[in-house]
Amino acid sequence: MDSKFISIALEKYVREDLTRSIKDPRSILHAKHGHDVTMYKVWEAKQKAVARIYGDFHESCVTLPRFLAALFDADLDTVTTLKCNPCVLGTCIFNYAFWAFGPCIRGFRHCRPVISIDATHLYGKYKGKLLIAMATDGNNEVYPLASAVIESESMETWGWFLACLLTYVTDQTNLCIISDRHRGIQSFFDDTEHRGYLQPPLVHHRYCLHHLVSNVNTNFNSVALKNLVWMAVTANQVKKFENTMDGIKNINADAYDYLKEVAQEKWTLVHDHGYRYGAMTTNLSECFNGVLKGTRSLPIIAMVQFTFYKVNLYFDDRRNKTLAQLEEGQEWCKYAYDKFEANQEKEKLHMVRRMSV
């Protein structure tokens, strides 16, 4: 049972579910043929099955420029760009690829100017990272904006991705970028020489509050402290924030100093000046990363195709729902109606008193 034979036996299962771990096909092979196969041989067989279904990994990188050009020809608002380094005459080394579909770019003009960015690992033959930029639509649902494939996370690669976003996708001012505290992202925003126009008032960088609270918990390992930090980051009044910070200082002075070293506007809601629009975390990007989980083991063209079809599916589904709501006479989306109704219920508990004539 060489890897070629195993890949043929596993092709059906790979088509059904790309996210299967190596343990599953090993169990299938043992049950079907009564033979134990090494983990590496099953992994190699899975790669061959993927290549047979979705194309060869090497060939996919070679034909990527033509595929991206075809996407641009189909919609002139679509943006695709490659960064390659010349190797020898007539060849080059592929480094980064960026793509953002035309409808996503056009629709973002009607979204809140808040972008969540995140990175996730690729599991195919060629390792690397998939970068995702997400926004929120009018119904408070995930809005895929742009993607990129890079070799690794660094100040250079994150700077290139952010520059692509600000150059090709949006020219809005007071744009808010929410991210985790990866050193590459922090270094780029902190380096005045390299960040260029990625600074206030054009761009405001904010941290994912979930990641910050998690970092505090990792460093100081206290449930009580973790709860207090979350109260501090979500406080919407200065007095409440300061009282909570005093409580953190009484419990752990080191944790207090750790938080004071971080610029308050980047991690507190009360000092945010409204640029977050209430977005506290990068859950949007992480949610879409989960949707792309199976595709992260595919050749790069298949990965781009999957994002294309997934975005088409999102847009078509939401268009149909919107048309149905308009036909029923609804003027606002469900998210807005829910807000109106909640505020109306809350209004019934309020009392208004005239303080002066």
HELIX and SHEET records of a PDB file:
HELIX    1   1 SER A    3  GLU A   16  1                                  14    
HELIX    2   2 LYS A   23  HIS A   33  1                                  11    
HELIX    3   3 MET A   39  TYR A   54  1                                  16    
HELIX    4   4 PHE A   57  ALA A   74  1                                  18    
HELIX    5   5 GLY A  102  PHE A  108  1                                   7    
HELIX    6   6 MET A  155  CYS A  164  1                                  10    
HELIX    7   7 LEU A  165  VAL A  169  3                                   5    
HELIX    8   8 ARG A  183  ASP A  190  1                                   8    
HELIX    9   9 THR A  192  ARG A  195  1                                   4    
HELIX   10  10 LEU A  209  PHE A  220  1                                  12    
HELIX   11  11 VAL A  223  THR A  234  1                                  12    
HELIX   12  12 VAL A  238  ILE A  251  1                                  14    
HELIX   13  13 ALA A  253  LYS A  260  1                                   8    
HELIX   14  14 GLN A  264  TRP A  267  1                                   4    
HELIX   15  15 ASN A  283  VAL A  291  1                                   9    
HELIX   16  16 GLY A  294  SER A  297  5                                   4    
HELIX   17  17 ILE A  300  GLU A  327  1                                  28    
HELIX   18  18 LYS A  334  GLU A  347  1                                  14    
SHEET    1   A 7 VAL A  79  PRO A  86  0                                        
SHEET    2   A 7 CYS A  92  ALA A 100 -1                                        
SHEET    3   A 7 VAL A 142  ILE A 150 -1                                        
SHEET    4   A 7 LYS A 129  THR A 136 -1                                        
SHEET    5   A 7 VAL A 114  HIS A 121 -1                                        
SHEET    6   A 7 LEU A 175  SER A 179  1                                        
SHEET    7   A 7 VAL A 203  TYR A 207  1                                        
END                                                                             
